[in-house]
Amino acid sequence: MTIQLNPGEVKVLNVSLEPRLATLQGQVTNAVTGSPIAGVAVALAGPITAGVVTCSNGQYGISNIPPGNYTVTFSHPGYETVVY
């Protein structure tokens, strides 16, 4: 955007800036068969905590994550827990 300022003129610009937020999404699959795994708990820990459970096709998504360092844990009964 370009604005023109003329001598003696006052312009007021009100600007709203949105923080940059991130999304974590993906799919959890069986390491041996490649089949999607439903019902996996995906837990996010860091500046905020959040969690979701994978749907029937193993997909998950967590939105509106502020910048920072996080630990992500994937857990499901009968499977090894994975922590990133």
N, CA, C and O atoms as a MOPAC input file, in Angstrom:
PM7 MOZYME 1SCF
protein

 N      0.84800 1    -1.17300 1     0.00000 1
 C      0.00000 1     0.00000 1     0.00000 1
 C      0.88900 1     1.22900 1     0.00000 1
 O      1.91100 1     1.26100 1     0.68600 1
 N      0.51600 1     2.21300 1    -0.74600 1
 C      1.23900 1     3.47800 1    -0.80700 1
 C      0.29900 1     4.59200 1    -0.36800 1
 O     -0.85900 1     4.65300 1    -0.78100 1
 N      0.82700 1     5.47200 1     0.48000 1
 C      0.02800 1     6.64500 1     0.86900 1
 C      0.78900 1     7.90000 1     0.45900 1
 O      2.01800 1     7.90600 1     0.39800 1
 N      0.05500 1     8.93700 1     0.18500 1
 C      0.67600 1    10.21000 1    -0.17500 1
 C      0.41500 1    11.19100 1     0.94700 1
 O     -0.72100 1    11.36700 1     1.38800 1
 N      1.48400 1    11.82900 1     1.40500 1
 C      1.35100 1    12.85700 1     2.43200 1
 C      1.65200 1    14.21100 1     1.79500 1
 O      2.69900 1    14.40400 1     1.17700 1
 N      0.72500 1    15.13100 1     1.95600 1
 C      0.89400 1    16.47600 1     1.43300 1
 C      1.35200 1    17.39300 1     2.56900 1
 O      1.08500 1    17.10700 1     3.73700 1
 N      2.03700 1    18.49100 1     2.24200 1
 C      2.50500 1    19.41600 1     3.28000 1
 C      1.36000 1    19.86600 1     4.18700 1
 O      0.30200 1    20.28100 1     3.71500 1
 N      1.59400 1    19.77400 1     5.50800 1
 C      0.59700 1    20.20700 1     6.48100 1
 C     -0.51800 1    19.20600 1     6.73700 1
 O     -1.38500 1    19.45100 1     7.57600 1
 N     -0.51200 1    18.10000 1     6.03900 1
 C     -1.57700 1    17.09600 1     6.17400 1
 C     -1.21900 1    16.08900 1     7.27200 1
 O     -0.06000 1    15.70900 1     7.43700 1
 N     -2.23200 1    15.67500 1     8.00400 1
 C     -2.06300 1    14.63800 1     9.01600 1
 C     -2.95700 1    13.47100 1     8.63700 1
 O     -4.15700 1    13.64400 1     8.42300 1
 N     -2.36700 1    12.27500 1     8.55300 1
 C     -3.14500 1    11.06900 1     8.28900 1
 C     -2.93500 1    10.11500 1     9.45500 1
 O     -1.82600 1     9.95200 1     9.96500 1
 N     -4.01500 1     9.50400 1     9.85300 1
 C     -3.94400 1     8.52200 1    10.92100 1
 C     -4.17300 1     7.14900 1    10.29800 1
 O     -5.18300 1     6.91400 1     9.63500 1
 N     -3.22000 1     6.24800 1    10.52200 1
 C     -3.34900 1     4.88200 1    10.02500 1
 C     -3.47900 1     3.95400 1    11.21900 1
 O     -2.55800 1     3.84800 1    12.02900 1
 N     -4.59700 1     3.29400 1    11.33100 1
 C     -4.78900 1     2.29000 1    12.36400 1
 C     -4.52600 1     0.93300 1    11.74000 1
 O     -5.18000 1     0.54900 1    10.77000 1
 N     -3.56900 1     0.21100 1    12.29500 1
 C     -3.16700 1    -1.06500 1    11.73400 1
 C     -3.26000 1    -2.13100 1    12.81400 1
 O     -2.78800 1    -1.93200 1    13.93300 1
 N     -3.85600 1    -3.24000 1    12.48500 1
 C     -3.90300 1    -4.38300 1    13.39200 1
 C     -3.00100 1    -5.46400 1    12.83000 1
 O     -3.13100 1    -5.84900 1    11.66700 1
 N     -2.09200 1    -5.95100 1    13.65000 1
 C     -1.19800 1    -7.01300 1    13.23800 1
 C     -1.58000 1    -8.29100 1    13.96400 1
 O     -1.80100 1    -8.29100 1    15.17500 1
 N     -1.65400 1    -9.35300 1    13.22600 1
 C     -1.96800 1   -10.64100 1    13.82000 1
 C     -0.67600 1   -11.38400 1    14.11800 1
 O      0.25000 1   -11.37600 1    13.30700 1
 N     -0.60900 1   -12.03000 1    15.29000 1
 C      0.59100 1   -12.81700 1    15.57500 1
 C      0.67900 1   -13.98800 1    14.61200 1
 O     -0.34000 1   -14.52000 1    14.17300 1
 N      1.88700 1   -14.38200 1    14.29100 1
 C      2.08100 1   -15.53200 1    13.41200 1
 C      1.87800 1   -16.79600 1    14.23400 1
 O      2.61100 1   -17.06400 1    15.18600 1
 N      0.89100 1   -17.54700 1    13.85700 1
 C      0.58100 1   -18.79000 1    14.54000 1
 C      0.86600 1   -19.95700 1    13.61000 1
 O      0.85100 1   -19.81400 1    12.38700 1
 N      1.12300 1   -21.09300 1    14.19800 1
 C      1.48100 1   -22.27400 1    13.41600 1
 C      0.41500 1   -23.35700 1    13.55400 1
 O     -0.45300 1   -23.29200 1    14.42500 1
 N      0.50100 1   -24.34300 1    12.68200 1
 C     -0.35400 1   -25.52400 1    12.71700 1
 C      0.53200 1   -26.75800 1    12.66200 1
 O      1.47500 1   -26.83300 1    11.87400 1
 N      0.21400 1   -27.70900 1    13.50500 1
 C      0.89000 1   -28.99800 1    13.48200 1
 C     -0.12800 1   -30.00300 1    12.97900 1
 O     -1.18600 1   -30.16900 1    13.58500 1
 N      0.17700 1   -30.67700 1    11.87800 1
 C     -0.75400 1   -31.65800 1    11.34200 1
 C      0.00400 1   -32.81000 1    10.71800 1
 O      1.17300 1   -32.68000 1    10.35300 1
 N     -0.66600 1   -33.92300 1    10.60200 1
 C     -0.03300 1   -35.08100 1    10.00200 1
 C     -0.89900 1   -36.31100 1    10.10500 1
 O     -2.10300 1   -36.22400 1    10.34600 1
 N     -0.27800 1   -37.45400 1     9.92200 1
 C     -0.97400 1   -38.73200 1     9.97500 1
 C     -0.08700 1   -39.71300 1    10.73500 1
 O      1.12700 1   -39.74700 1    10.53400 1
 N     -0.69400 1   -40.50200 1    11.59800 1
 C      0.02500 1   -41.52000 1    12.34500 1
 C     -0.29200 1   -42.86800 1    11.70200 1
 O     -1.45200 1   -43.22600 1    11.50100 1
 N      0.78300 1   -43.61200 1    11.38400 1
 C      0.60800 1   -44.91900 1    10.74800 1
 C      1.39600 1   -45.98900 1    11.50100 1
 O      2.33700 1   -45.69000 1    12.23600 1
 N      0.99500 1   -47.21800 1    11.30300 1
 C      1.69100 1   -48.37600 1    11.84800 1
 C      3.02800 1   -48.50400 1    11.12200 1
 O      3.07000 1   -48.53700 1     9.89300 1
 N      4.12700 1   -48.57800 1    11.88900 1
 C      5.47000 1   -48.62400 1    11.29200 1
 C      5.70200 1   -49.88700 1    10.47600 1
 O      6.54500 1   -49.89100 1     9.57900 1
 N      4.97100 1   -50.96000 1    10.76900 1
 C      5.16700 1   -52.23000 1    10.06400 1
 C      4.27000 1   -52.32900 1     8.83600 1
 O      4.72900 1   -52.67900 1     7.74900 1
 N      2.99000 1   -52.01900 1     9.01400 1
 C      2.02800 1   -52.21600 1     7.92200 1
 C      1.75400 1   -50.96100 1     7.10000 1
 O      1.29000 1   -51.04500 1     5.96300 1
 N      2.04500 1   -49.78900 1     7.68400 1
 C      1.73300 1   -48.53100 1     7.00400 1
 C      0.28000 1   -48.12600 1     7.12500 1
 O     -0.12200 1   -47.10300 1     6.57100 1
 N     -0.51900 1   -48.90800 1     7.83900 1
 C     -1.94300 1   -48.60000 1     8.00700 1
 C     -2.12100 1   -47.43500 1     8.97700 1
 O     -1.37700 1   -47.32600 1     9.95200 1
 N     -3.10200 1   -46.56100 1     8.72400 1
 C     -3.36100 1   -45.45700 1     9.65100 1
 C     -3.86500 1   -45.98800 1    10.99000 1
 O     -4.52300 1   -47.02600 1    11.05600 1
 N     -3.54400 1   -45.25700 1    12.04900 1
 C     -3.97300 1   -45.65600 1    13.39100 1
 C     -4.91900 1   -44.60000 1    13.94700 1
 O     -4.52800 1   -43.44500 1    14.12100 1
 N     -6.14400 1   -44.98300 1    14.22200 1
 C     -7.14000 1   -44.10200 1    14.83500 1
 C     -6.97600 1   -44.13600 1    16.34900 1
 O     -6.52400 1   -45.13200 1    16.91500 1
 N     -7.34800 1   -43.03800 1    16.99500 1
 C     -7.37100 1   -42.99700 1    18.45200 1
 C     -6.02700 1   -42.75400 1    19.11600 1
 O     -5.88800 1   -42.98500 1    20.31700 1
 N     -5.03400 1   -42.29200 1    18.36400 1
 C     -3.73400 1   -41.96400 1    18.95100 1
 C     -3.84000 1   -40.59400 1    19.61900 1
 O     -4.30700 1   -39.63100 1    19.01200 1
 N     -3.40100 1   -40.52100 1    20.87300 1
 C     -3.37900 1   -39.23600 1    21.58200 1
 C     -2.14000 1   -38.46700 1    21.15100 1
 O     -1.01800 1   -38.96100 1    21.26100 1
 N     -2.35500 1   -37.25400 1    20.66000 1
 C     -1.26300 1   -36.37500 1    20.24500 1
 C     -1.27300 1   -35.20000 1    21.21700 1
 O     -2.20500 1   -34.39600 1    21.22800 1
 N     -0.21200 1   -35.11000 1    22.04100 1
 C     -0.15200 1   -34.08000 1    23.07800 1
 C      0.98900 1   -33.11900 1    22.79700 1
 O      2.11200 1   -33.54000 1    22.51700 1
 N      0.70000 1   -31.83700 1    22.87000 1
 C      1.66200 1   -30.77600 1    22.62800 1
 C      1.95100 1   -30.10100 1    23.96800 1
 O      1.02000 1   -29.68800 1    24.66100 1
 N      3.22500 1   -29.98200 1    24.34300 1
 C      3.59900 1   -29.32600 1    25.59600 1
 C      4.70300 1   -28.32400 1    25.33300 1
 O      5.68500 1   -28.63600 1    24.65900 1
 N      4.54800 1   -27.12700 1    25.85900 1
 C      5.52200 1   -26.05000 1    25.67900 1
 C      4.93100 1   -24.78300 1    26.22900 1
 O      4.33900 1   -24.79400 1    27.30800 1
 N      5.08000 1   -23.65600 1    25.49000 1
 C      4.45700 1   -22.41000 1    25.94200 1
 C      2.94000 1   -22.55200 1    26.13200 1
 O      2.34800 1   -21.86300 1    26.96300 1
 N      2.32500 1   -23.43800 1    25.36900 1
 C      0.91700 1   -23.80300 1    25.58700 1
 C      0.85300 1   -25.32500 1    25.58700 1
 O      1.76800 1   -25.99900 1    25.11400 1
 N     -0.23100 1   -25.84700 1    26.11700 1
 C     -0.47300 1   -27.28300 1    26.02100 1
 C     -1.76000 1   -27.48500 1    25.25100 1
 O     -2.71700 1   -26.72500 1    25.40000 1
 N     -1.77300 1   -28.51300 1    24.43300 1
 C     -2.95100 1   -28.82500 1    23.62700 1
 C     -2.88600 1   -30.29500 1    23.27700 1
 O     -1.82400 1   -30.91300 1    23.34400 1
 N     -4.01800 1   -30.84700 1    22.90500 1
 C     -4.03100 1   -32.24000 1    22.51900 1
 C     -5.21600 1   -32.57300 1    21.64500 1
 O     -6.26500 1   -31.93400 1    21.71300 1
 N     -5.03000 1   -33.57500 1    20.83200 1
 C     -6.08500 1   -34.08800 1    19.96700 1
 C     -5.92800 1   -35.60000 1    19.88700 1
 O     -4.94400 1   -36.16700 1    20.36200 1
 N     -6.91000 1   -36.23100 1    19.28100 1
 C     -6.87800 1   -37.67500 1    19.03100 1
 C     -7.02300 1   -37.87600 1    17.53600 1
 O     -7.84800 1   -37.22800 1    16.89200 1
 N     -6.21600 1   -38.78300 1    16.98000 1
 C     -6.29900 1   -39.02100 1    15.53300 1
 C     -7.67300 1   -39.58200 1    15.16200 1
 O     -8.29200 1   -40.31800 1    15.93100 1
 N     -8.12800 1   -39.21700 1    13.97100 1
 C     -9.42000 1   -39.69100 1    13.47600 1
 C     -9.25300 1   -41.07000 1    12.82700 1
 O     -8.18500 1   -41.67600 1    12.92100 1
 N    -10.28600 1   -41.55300 1    12.18500 1
 C    -10.29300 1   -42.90900 1    11.63300 1
 C     -9.20800 1   -43.15500 1    10.58500 1
 O     -8.79000 1   -44.29500 1    10.38300 1
 N     -8.74700 1   -42.08600 1     9.91100 1
 C     -7.68000 1   -42.25800 1     8.91800 1
 C     -6.30400 1   -41.88200 1     9.48700 1
 O     -5.35000 1   -41.69400 1     8.73200 1
 N     -6.20500 1   -41.77300 1    10.81600 1
 C     -4.93800 1   -41.50200 1    11.47400 1
 C     -4.48000 1   -40.05600 1    11.42900 1
 O     -3.38200 1   -39.74400 1    11.88900 1
 N     -5.30100 1   -39.16700 1    10.88500 1
 C     -4.89200 1   -37.77500 1    10.74600 1
 C     -5.20900 1   -36.97200 1    12.00400 1
 O     -6.14800 1   -37.26500 1    12.74300 1
 N     -4.37900 1   -35.93800 1    12.21400 1
 C     -4.56700 1   -35.03900 1    13.35200 1
 C     -4.17800 1   -33.62700 1    12.93200 1
 O     -3.49800 1   -33.43600 1    11.92400 1
 N     -4.60700 1   -32.65000 1    13.70200 1
 C     -4.23500 1   -31.26600 1    13.46300 1
 C     -4.45400 1   -30.43500 1    14.70900 1
 O     -5.49600 1   -30.52200 1    15.35800 1
 N     -3.45000 1   -29.62300 1    15.03500 1
 C     -3.55900 1   -28.67300 1    16.13900 1
 C     -3.22500 1   -27.30600 1    15.55600 1
 O     -2.13900 1   -27.11900 1    15.00600 1
 N     -4.14100 1   -26.35300 1    15.66900 1
 C     -3.97500 1   -25.02600 1    15.06900 1
 C     -3.74400 1   -23.95900 1    16.12900 1
 O     -3.87000 1   -24.20500 1    17.32800 1
 N     -3.40400 1   -22.78000 1    15.65600 1
 C     -3.22600 1   -21.59200 1    16.49500 1
 C     -2.14900 1   -21.78300 1    17.55200 1
 O     -2.34500 1   -21.43300 1    18.71500 1
 N     -1.01700 1   -22.33700 1    17.14800 1
 C      0.09800 1   -22.57300 1    18.05600 1
 C      1.04900 1   -21.38100 1    17.97800 1
 O      1.56200 1   -21.07300 1    16.90300 1
 N      1.29200 1   -20.70400 1    19.11000 1
 C      2.24200 1   -19.59600 1    19.07700 1
 C      3.67700 1   -20.10400 1    18.93600 1
 O      3.95900 1   -21.26400 1    19.23700 1
 N      4.58600 1   -19.23600 1    18.47800 1
 C      5.97500 1   -19.64200 1    18.32900 1
 C      6.56100 1   -20.13000 1    19.65200 1
 O      6.16600 1   -19.66000 1    20.72000 1
 N      7.48400 1   -21.05500 1    19.58300 1
 C      8.14200 1   -21.56300 1    20.77800 1
 C      8.65900 1   -22.95900 1    20.56000 1
 O      8.52200 1   -23.52400 1    19.47500 1
 N      9.25900 1   -23.51900 1    21.60100 1
 C      9.75700 1   -24.88600 1    21.56900 1
 C      8.74400 1   -25.79800 1    22.24400 1
 O      8.24100 1   -25.49200 1    23.32500 1
 N      8.45300 1   -26.90500 1    21.60600 1
 C      7.42400 1   -27.81600 1    22.07900 1
 C      7.92400 1   -29.25200 1    22.11300 1
 O      8.85500 1   -29.62700 1    21.40000 1
 N      7.28700 1   -30.03200 1    22.94900 1
 C      7.44600 1   -31.47500 1    22.94200 1
 C      6.13100 1   -32.05500 1    22.45900 1
 O      5.06600 1   -31.66400 1    22.93800 1
 N      6.19400 1   -32.98700 1    21.51200 1
 C      4.98700 1   -33.62700 1    21.00000 1
 C      5.06700 1   -35.10900 1    21.34600 1
 O      6.06100 1   -35.77300 1    21.05100 1
 N      4.01100 1   -35.62000 1    21.97500 1
 C      3.96600 1   -37.01300 1    22.38400 1
 C      2.81800 1   -37.71700 1    21.66400 1
 O      1.69400 1   -37.21600 1    21.62600 1
 N      3.11600 1   -38.88400 1    21.09700 1
 C      2.12100 1   -39.72100 1    20.42900 1
 C      1.98300 1   -40.99300 1    21.25500 1
 O      2.96200 1   -41.70600 1    21.47500 1
 N      0.76100 1   -41.27700 1    21.71300 1
 C      0.57900 1   -42.48700 1    22.52900 1
 C     -0.74200 1   -43.17400 1    22.20000 1
 O     -1.74100 1   -42.53600 1    21.86600 1
 N     -0.70600 1   -44.51000 1    22.30900 1
 C     -1.88100 1   -45.34000 1    22.04100 1
 C     -1.64900 1   -46.67800 1    22.73000 1
 O     -0.54800 1   -47.22400 1    22.65500 1
 N     -2.67000 1   -47.21900 1    23.40300 1
 C     -2.49900 1   -48.53100 1    24.03000 1
 C     -2.05500 1   -49.57400 1    22.99500 1
 O     -2.60500 1   -49.63300 1    21.89500 1
 N     -1.07900 1   -50.37800 1    23.34400 1
 C     -0.60600 1   -51.41100 1    22.45300 1
 C      0.50600 1   -50.97400 1    21.51400 1
 O      1.02900 1   -51.78600 1    20.75100 1
 N      0.87300 1   -49.69000 1    21.56300 1
 C      1.95600 1   -49.15900 1    20.73000 1
 C      2.97800 1   -48.46800 1    21.60700 1
 O      2.65900 1   -48.00300 1    22.70100 1
 N      4.20100 1   -48.40300 1    21.12700 1
 C      5.25900 1   -47.68100 1    21.82800 1
 C      4.96300 1   -46.17500 1    21.75000 1
 O      4.58900 1   -45.66400 1    20.69400 1
 N      5.13300 1   -45.48500 1    22.85900 1
 C      4.95700 1   -44.03200 1    22.88000 1
 C      6.14800 1   -43.38100 1    22.17600 1
 O      7.29800 1   -43.77200 1    22.38000 1
 N      5.85200 1   -42.38800 1    21.34900 1
 C      6.89400 1   -41.67200 1    20.61700 1
 C      6.86700 1   -40.21800 1    21.07300 1
 O      5.80800 1   -39.59100 1    21.12700 1
 N      8.04800 1   -39.68800 1    21.40100 1
 C      8.16500 1   -38.30000 1    21.85800 1
 C      9.15200 1   -37.55900 1    20.96000 1
 O     10.26100 1   -38.03300 1    20.71300 1
 N      8.73700 1   -36.39900 1    20.48100 1
 C      9.59900 1   -35.51900 1    19.68400 1
 C      9.83200 1   -34.23800 1    20.44000 1
 O     10.53300 1   -33.35200 1    19.95200 1

